[in-house]
């Protein structure tokens, strides 16, 4: 019997969305509609160390939530591996923070940051689409996440 993925999913969601809201509110020059989320952890940004630590923890939580979903619904395990790339990109963003302003060019760290972010968002989006298609194709299950018991 697999454990329910609901708690890991809830924790991952809170860890991914909470810190940007909190740290964004603490930085008067940050505007979420204008600035990249990565700018919160950029070199020289206020609270950059705490932001990057929160990104790393959120990334690990996303990976663990994807693993829990894959275990609870084995037909989704491939899609969840793809979605876990998003979590890995959050960990990489914490280890390779962007330059101030998050330019398209810049330092080697900026290039690594951009590459991991692009791959994480592309793989994560493709994984979500694959999971949605798999759930929609399974006529015996509702489209929402349902665990074996």
C-alpha positions in Angstrom: 0.0 0.0 0.0 1.4 3.4 -1.0 1.3 6.4 1.2 -0.9 9.3 0.1 0.9 12.0 -1.8 -1.4 14.7 -0.5 0.9 15.9 2.3 4.1 16.0 0.3 2.2 17.8 -2.4 0.7 20.4 0.0 4.1 21.0 1.7 5.9 21.4 -1.7 3.2 23.8 -2.9 3.5 25.9 0.3 7.3 25.9 0.1 7.3 26.9 -3.6 4.8 29.7 -3.3 5.3 31.1 0.2 8.9 32.3 0.2 8.6 34.4 -3.0 5.5 36.1 -1.6 7.2 36.8 1.8 10.6 37.8 0.5 9.1 39.8 -2.4 7.1 41.8 0.2 10.2 42.4 2.2 12.1 44.0 -0.7 10.6 47.3 -1.7 12.3 47.4 -5.1 10.9 44.0 -6.1 7.7 43.9 -8.2 6.4 40.4 -9.0 4.7 41.6 -12.2 8.0 43.1 -13.5 10.8 41.1 -12.0 11.9 37.5 -12.3 11.4 35.3 -9.2 15.1 34.5 -9.4 16.0 38.1 -8.7 15.0 37.5 -5.1 18.0 35.2 -4.8 20.4 37.2 -7.1 23.8 38.2 -5.8 23.5 41.3 -3.8 19.7 41.0 -3.3 18.4 41.5 0.3 18.0 38.2 2.0 19.6 36.3 -0.9 21.0 33.6 1.3 17.6 32.9 2.9 15.8 33.1 -0.5 18.2 30.6 -2.1 17.9 28.2 0.9 14.1 28.4 0.5 14.5 27.6 -3.2 16.6 24.6 -2.4 14.2 23.3 0.2 11.2 23.9 -2.1 13.0 22.0 -4.9 13.7 19.0 -2.8 10.0 19.1 -1.6 8.8 19.1 -5.2 11.1 16.1 -6.1 9.8 14.2 -3.0 6.1 15.1 -3.9 6.7 13.8 -7.4 8.1 10.6 -6.1 5.2 10.1 -3.7 2.7 10.7 -6.6 4.6 8.3 -8.8 4.5 5.6 -6.1 0.8 6.2 -5.4 -0.1 6.1 -9.1 2.5 4.0 -11.0 1.0 5.0 -14.3 2.1 8.5 -13.6 5.7 7.7 -12.6 7.2 8.7 -15.9 5.4 11.9 -16.0 6.4 12.6 -12.4 10.0 12.1 -13.2 9.7 14.9 -15.8 7.9 17.2 -13.3 10.6 16.5 -10.8 13.0 18.3 -13.2 11.2 21.5 -12.0 12.3 20.7 -8.5 15.8 20.0 -9.6 15.9 23.4 -11.4 14.9 25.1 -8.1 17.8 23.4 -6.4 20.1 24.4 -9.2 18.8 28.0 -9.0 19.8 28.1 -5.3 23.3 26.8 -6.1 23.8 29.0 -9.2 22.0 32.3 -8.4 21.4 34.7 -11.2 23.3 38.0 -11.7 21.7 41.2 -10.6 18.7 41.8 -12.9 18.9 38.3 -14.3 20.1 39.2 -17.7 20.0 36.8 -20.6 23.8 37.0 -20.9 26.2 37.4 -18.1 28.5 35.2 -15.9 28.9 31.5 -16.1 26.7 31.2 -13.1 24.0 33.1 -14.9 24.3 30.8 -17.9 23.9 27.7 -15.7 21.0 29.3 -13.9 19.2 30.1 -17.2 19.9 26.6 -18.7 18.7 24.7 -15.6 15.6 27.0 -15.4 14.7 26.5 -19.0 15.2 22.7 -18.9 13.3 22.5 -15.6 10.3 24.5 -16.8 10.2 22.7 -20.2 10.5 19.2 -18.7 8.1 20.1 -15.9 5.5 21.5 -18.3 5.8 18.4 -20.5 5.4 16.2 -17.5 2.3 17.9 -16.4 0.8 17.6 -19.8 1.8 13.9 -19.9 0.2 13.3 -16.5 -3.0 15.1 -17.5 -3.2 13.1 -20.7 -2.7 9.9 -18.7 -5.3 10.8 -16.2 -7.8 11.8 -18.9 -7.2 8.6 -20.8 -8.0 6.5 -17.7 -11.7 6.2 -17.9 -12.0 4.3 -14.7 -10.5 7.1 -12.6 -11.7 10.7 -12.2 -9.3 13.3 -13.5 -8.2 14.4 -10.0 -5.4 12.6 -8.2 -6.7 9.4 -6.5 -4.5 7.1 -4.5 -4.7 3.3 -4.1 -5.8 2.2 -0.7 
